[in-house]
Amino acid sequence: METTKLGKYIVSFPNSKEYHKLKKEIWGEGIYYFESNNPSPFIIDIGSHIGISVLYFKDLFLNSQILAFEPNPISFEFLKENVYGNALTDVTLINEGVSSNYTEKTLYIDNSGSQWNSNSSFLKNSWNGKENTKGITVRSTRLDKYLEGINCIDMLKIDTEGSELEILVSHKKILRMVENISLEYHPSRGKKYKNIINILTEFFNIEIFDEGKLVKNPSKERLLTIHGKKRK
């Protein structure tokens, strides 16, 4: 385990190369930046990994309330360390994935020994097909369980290494409550890209980014970040 300072926070991480990649994307490129008139925005972070995104949201909105989901037990331990070690408040950590139902699922995590765990996925060989992974059993849940009394989600962030379409399809009713969405699109075969765009444009005005740069004609074979703001 290594530690370093990130803004006003102390961060623990298992893999230096992975940490700096995440820091560049989240803190450098601001891929999860959003604006809100709510001084205490309600944020759902699906795929929190070790918590770099949670720290970013808390730096952006100190009084935000955050639900953070991370099914990988290794990443979850670092997530707890980075949240509790920095004495963050109003952050609820959930060691489960988000999917279409309440069940047990196989999560494929890094088995190379490098502890590059931000690529954990419910889809086997979801990256380049050459990964050294192993399957572990984890719990999955639905967002409905956590939204009693909630009528507005100020930010919904989804980074699930390929299962983003399943989440969108199974939670369409909840999308009506979302003011801002930031979704990482992971390339795959089939019509996933078109289906994702169709669902998002039903609820949001969207912009698509490739490595932090706004693109008008994105390649569906690239890793993309899609930002959406609720249609008025």
N, C-alpha and C positions, 0 to 999 in steps of 0.2 A: 504493500500500500504506500502511496505517495500523497503528500499534501502540498498545497500552494495557496496563495491568496488570489481571490477573484473579486475585484471590487472591495467591498467591506467584509466579505465572507472568507472563511477558510474552507477549502474544498479537499476532500479525500477522494482518491481515484485509484483504480488498479492498473491502468494502462495509459502511459503518458501520451502516446501518439493519438489514441482515441480521445483523450481529454482535450487536447489542443484542437482537434478537428471539431468537436462539439462546441468548444469555446468560440472558435472562429464563426461557426454557423449561427449560434444562438446569441452570443454577446457582440460579435464583430459585425455580422451581416444583419442582425436584428430580425431573424426570420419569424419570430413570434411577437413582434412589436404590435401593439394596438393602442388606440386612444379611447378613453371612456370618461363620461361626465360623472360616473359613480366613483366616489372616493374609496369605496370598499367593494370593488368588483368581485363577482363570483366567477371563479375560473375552474374549469375541468381540464386536467392534464392527463391524457391517456397515452401511456408510454413514457413515464417520467425518467426511466433509466436511473442514473445515480443522482439526479436532482439538479442538473445544470439549468434546466428550464424552470424549475420551481424557484431557484435562487434569482433567476432573471425576472420572473413575474413579481417576486417580492421586492426586488430592487426597483421595478417599474411602478408598483403600487404596494407600498408598505402595508396598508391595511386590507389588502385583498384576502379573500377567503378561497382556499384552494383544495380541491379534491385531486389527489395524485394517485394514479393507478400504475403499478409495475408488477408483472407476474414473475419475472426472473428473480429467484431468491438471492442470488449473488448480488445483482444490481440493487435489490431492495435493501440489503444491509448497508450499502454505501448511501443509498437514498436516506435512510434513517439517520445515519451519521451526519450527513450534510444538512439535514433539516434540524435535528435536535441539537447537534453540535454548535449550530449558529443561533440557537434559541429562537427559531422562527415560531410564530404563533398563527393560529387559524389555518393550519395545514393538516389535512387528514390524509394519512397514508394507507393505501389499500394494496395488499400483496395478492392481487388478482388481475387477470386480464379483462378486457371488455369485449363481449361478443354478442351474439344474437340470443343466447340463453344462459341459464345457470347450470354449469356442468363442469366436468373435468376435461381438460384438453392436453394434448402433447405440445409442449413448447420446445423448439429446437434452439439450443444455445451453443456457443463456441466450445469446441473440444480440443482446440489446438494448443492450449496452455498459455496463450497470449492474453486471455481474459478480455477479449474484444467483444463485450456483451451488449453493445448498443444495437447489434444486428439480430437479437433474439426474435424469433418469428414463430407463428403457428403454422407457417408454410415451410415444408422441408425444401432445402436448396432454393431459398427465396431470393438469393443475391446473384451469384454467378454460376451456381451449380457445382462449384468446386470446393465448397466450404467443408471444413472438418467439424461436424456438429454431432451432438447427441440429443436425444429426446428425453425430456423430463415431464412429469405430470404436474399440472398446476390447475388452479381453480379459475373459472371465468364467471363473469357476472354481467348484469345489465345496469345501465345508468338509472333506470326507473327507481331502483331500490334506494337511491340516495337523494332523490329530488322532491321528497314530500315537503310541501310548503314553499318550494322554489318556483318562481314564475319568470325568471330571467337568468340566462347564462351569458355573462358578459364576454367570455372567451371560451371556446371549445378548441383545444389543441389535440390533434390526433397524429401520432407517429408510431405505427404498429407494424412496420416492415411487411406490408402486403395484405393485411386484413382490413384495410380502411373501408373498402366497399361494403363488406359485411356489416360493419358498424353503422355506416350511413343508411343502408337499406333497412336494418332492424330498428333504427332509432329515428325514423323520419319524423314522427310526431314531436320528438324533442327538438328537432332542428328549428321548429317554429319559435322556440324560446331563446334561440341563440342570436346574439348581437354581432359577434365576430367569430370567425372560424379560421384556424390555420391547420392545414392538412398536408402531410408529406405523402406525395404520390410515389409509389415504388413500382417500376416497370414490371409488367408481366404479360403473358400471352392473352389473346382474346380481346374482348371489348371492355375491359375494366376501365380504361381511361375515359372512354365516351360515357359510360354509365355513371362514373363519378362526377364528371362535368355536368351531365344532365341533372343529377340530383342537386348538386350545389347551386346551379343557376336557377333552380326552381325557388330557392330561398334567399340567395345572396347575389350581390354584384361581386364578381371575382377578378382577381389579378393572379397571374402565374409567374413564378420566379424560378430561374435556373442558376444555381450558385449565387444567389443574392441579387441577380440582375433580372429586371422585368422583361418578359419576352412576349411577343405578340403571336408567334407561331411556334409554340413549344413542341419538342419531339417527345412523343409518348414512350420513347425508349430511354428517356433520361430520368434521373431522380429530380423531382420537381417539388416546390413548395407552393401550395395554392392558398391564397388569402381570400377571405370572403367577408363582406359587410352586409348586414341584413337589408333586404329590399324594403323600401318604405312604401 
